[in-house]
Amino acid sequence: MRQLQRQRRDDVGYVKVTVLLLLDKDRSPASVAEDLGLDQATVYRYAAAFAALGLDKYLYHEQPGYWGLLTSA
């Protein structure tokens, strides 16, 4: 996991891997959320997604962007 964290240093997945590493070290979700500047609900959501999807799908699973009312111009 540490190697994966280093590989994703400039990637969106860095925070997701870091959350898992901190939780694995028995850090509380509140502490992880505070240290990483996340909502506590986000920490729980990341942990649940990892448990449900496994590592590969967890890191691949991203929220799709919302284009809203943007025009093609």
PyMOL commands that set and color helices and strands:
alter all, ss='L'
color gray80, all
select helices_A, chain A and resi 2-7+13-24+29-36+40-60
alter helices_A, ss='H'
color red, helices_A
deselect
rebuild
show_as cartoon
